[in-house]
């Protein structure tokens, strides 16, 4: 995961190289609509694992996101609707989906739609990529800046790159 934002001075990128524990994902597929409904499909990103290549920015991000009280960004996937007509996914081909989620940041949970690209690597492995613009104001986040004249833009982009293996 990468968190990208802009200030009045320069842009910042904070990467999370955390590996996630294997988790069981239960999904139900409606064969007529091809909608996928997920059951307890969520992942947590530890806020303090975000590395902006600057310890002051790392601390400001953790403070702004209230990491002491809410240490994780949580993404819960609810359902996925394909934006393609194929019944069978082909290897090395990208497919677009809209995924309905609940994203929790700093103790606030909001519904969000992610426009994702899913790529089938082989029979059991897939990659999922998504970028989502999030308004910090929607989550009542007051960005902390080390210097008062530097203004931080309200919108940040969260970029997800997930590798999924089907057992």
N, C-alpha and C positions, 0 to 999 in steps of 0.2 A: 504494500500500500504506500502511496505517496500523497502527501498533503501539500498543495501548492497555493501560494498566496502572493499578494502584491502589497507593497507599501508605497508611500509617496517618494521613496528613495530608490528601492530596488525590489526585485522579486525574491521569494524564498521557496525552497523545496525541502520538505522534511520526509525522509524515507523511513519506512519500517521494514526491517528485514527479519522480523519475527517469523518463526516457523510455527504453524498451527498444529496442534495435536490432531491425530486422525480422529475423525468424528463420523458417526453414522448419520446419513442423510436419508430421510424417508420421503418419497415423493409419490404422488398419485397422478397418473396421466389420463386425461379425458380423451379417448381415441377420436371422438367426433370433432371436438374443438381444438385438440392438441394442447390445451392448457395444462400446465403442470402446477399442482398444488403441493406445497412443501409442508412438512410437519417437523417443527423444532429445528429448522435449518438456520442456524445463526453462527456468527463468529465474532470474537472479541479482539480488538486491537489495543494493546497496552499503550496508553498515551506516552508514558515515559520511555517507550521504545522508539519513538519518533526522533530521528536524528537529522537536524538541520545543518550540520557541519559548523555549528557555532553554539557553544554552551550557554551563552546569554539568551539566544533565540530559543534554544531547547527549554530553558527554564521559563521564559515568557510564555511559550506555548503551553507548557504544563500548568502554569498558574492560570492562564486565560481559560483553559478547558477544565479547570477545577479538578485536576488529576488526584489530589489528595482525597477528595470525597468521592469522585467518580473516575476511577483509574482506567476505564476502558471506553472506547468507542465501540458500540455494539451494532451489528447489522443483522437483522432478521429477515430472511427471504420468505415471502408469503406465497407468491405465485409467479409463474412465468408464462407469457403469451408469445408464441413464435411470430416473427414478422417475415416468415417464408412459407412456402407451400409444400416443401418436401416432406414426405412421410419418413424417409430413412436418411439419416445424416451420413454424408460422404466424408472419407478421410481427407485431411488437409484442406477442407473447405470451411469458410467462415459463415456463420449464420447469425442473424440479428434476433434478439429477444427483448421484450420489455419485462422487467422484473419488478413487481410490487414489493416494497420493503418497508420495514420500520427501522429508522436509524436513530440511535440514542447517543447523544453527546451532552456532557455536563449535566446529566440528570434529566434532560428533556428528550422526549421521544416524539418523532414526527414521521408521518408517512412520506415516502419518497419513491419515485419511479426511476429505476436505472435502465438506461438503454445499453445493453451489453452485446458484445460479440463473443460467440462461443465457437471454438474450433475443435473439431474432432481430430486428435492426434493418431489414435489407433482405437481398437475395439473397446479398450478400458480407460483411456486417458483423454482428457479434455482440458483446454485452457479457456478461461473466462476473463474478459477485459471489459472494464467500464470506467467512465469518467463522469463525475457528478458535481455540478456546481451547488454549493451549499451557502445559504446566507447565515452568517454568524448571528445576526440579529434575530432570526427565527428561533435560534436555540438560546437566546438571551446571553450570548457570549460578549463580554466586553474585552476586546483585545488589549493586552498589556504591551506597551512600547517602552523600551529603555530610555528613549529620548522623546520628550513631549511633543516636539515639532514634527516627528515622523508619524504620519497617519497610516493606519492599516486599513486596506479596502475591506468592505463587508463580505464580499464573496470569496470563498476559497474553493478550490477544486480538489476533490478526493478521487484518486485514481486507484483502481483495484486491478490486480493481476493474480488470478488464482489458478492453481493447477489442481485438477480433480481427477481422482482415480476411482473407478467403479469396481467394487469387489464382487 
